[in-house]
Structure formats: C-alpha cells, structure tokens
C-alpha cells in the first residue's frame, strides 16, 4: 500500500475528485473549502499525488493540476480513479 493511502487527506482528495465526472476537475478553492485545508497544503499534497519526480522518485500519477486563467484545477487521472476503486468504503459517520 502506498504511504499516501495511509494519509487521510490524500484519501479525502481522491474520494472528492472521484465524485466528479471523468475529465472534470475541482478548483483548489472549492477543494480547500470542502476539505478544510489551505491552498498551499493542497498543492503540496497534490504534487506528491501527481507524476512529478521528487527526490528522484516519481509520484503515482493519480492527479493532475492545471492552471486555467487565474485558478488552479485538480483532475483525477486514470491511475487515481483505479486507486479509488481499491479503497474501503467511506465511513459516512466520520468527519
């Protein structure tokens, strides 16, 4: 299991992005508001969840972040959508 999947924020991001139709994204302000996190926290986590190489190790490629005009938008990629399918059901009573 990836260490990212042991982190509740990473799992919450994957679940939220998976609620969107394929190809649709979520703006960072909306993602932050729904998850109670600031944009800088989200950008750091999304960078780890993307395909960027950090410390010589390539990320899993679960998400992609793009800038559209003046806003950042996070998209769930196919590997991320597949990863969501392996997650245990969300506890609807949590949070």
C-alpha positions in Angstrom: 0.0 0.0 0.0 1.3 3.5 -0.9 2.1 5.6 2.1 -0.2 8.2 0.6 -3.1 5.9 1.1 -2.4 5.9 4.8 -2.9 9.6 4.9 -6.5 10.8 5.5 -6.0 14.0 3.4 -4.8 12.1 0.3 -7.7 9.6 0.6 -10.2 12.5 1.0 -8.7 14.2 -2.1 -9.0 11.0 -4.1 -12.6 10.5 -3.0 -13.7 14.1 -3.7 -12.1 14.1 -7.2 -13.7 10.8 -7.9 -17.2 12.3 -7.4 -16.7 14.5 -10.4 -17.4 13.2 -13.9 -14.3 11.8 -15.8 -12.4 14.7 -17.3 -13.9 17.3 -14.9 -11.8 18.9 -12.3 -12.2 20.7 -9.0 -10.8 24.2 -8.3 -8.3 24.5 -5.4 -10.5 27.0 -3.6 -13.5 24.6 -3.8 -11.4 21.6 -2.8 -9.9 23.5 0.1 -13.3 24.7 1.3 -14.8 21.2 1.2 -11.7 19.6 2.9 -10.9 22.4 5.4 -7.4 22.9 4.0 -5.5 25.9 2.6 -4.3 26.0 -1.0 -0.6 25.6 0.0 -1.4 22.4 1.9 -3.4 21.0 -1.0 -0.7 21.9 -3.6 2.0 20.1 -1.6 -0.2 17.0 -1.3 -1.4 17.1 -5.0 2.3 17.4 -6.1 3.1 14.2 -4.2 0.0 12.5 -5.7 0.9 13.6 -9.3 3.6 12.2 -11.5 6.3 14.7 -10.6 9.7 13.2 -9.6 10.6 14.3 -6.1 13.9 13.2 -4.7 14.4 11.1 -7.8 11.2 9.2 -7.1 8.3 9.6 -9.5 4.8 10.0 -7.9 1.9 7.6 -8.6 0.3 9.9 -11.2 -3.1 9.8 -9.5 -3.9 13.5 -10.1 -3.0 16.3 -12.5 -3.1 20.1 -11.6 -3.6 22.7 -14.3 -3.9 26.4 -14.3 -6.9 27.8 -16.1 -6.6 31.6 -16.4 -6.1 32.6 -12.8 -7.3 29.5 -11.0 -5.8 26.0 -10.3 -7.9 23.0 -11.0 -7.2 19.4 -9.8 -8.2 16.4 -12.0 -8.3 12.8 -11.2 -6.3 10.7 -13.7 -7.0 7.1 -14.7 -4.5 5.6 -12.2 -6.2 7.7 -9.4 -9.6 6.5 -10.5 -8.4 2.9 -10.4 -6.9 3.5 -6.9 -10.2 4.9 -5.6 -11.8 1.6 -6.5 -9.5 -0.2 -4.2 -10.3 2.0 -1.2 -12.5 0.6 1.6 -16.0 2.2 1.7 -16.0 5.6 3.3 -17.3 5.9 6.8 -20.3 8.1 6.3 -20.4 8.8 10.1 -16.8 10.2 10.1 -16.0 13.9 9.8 
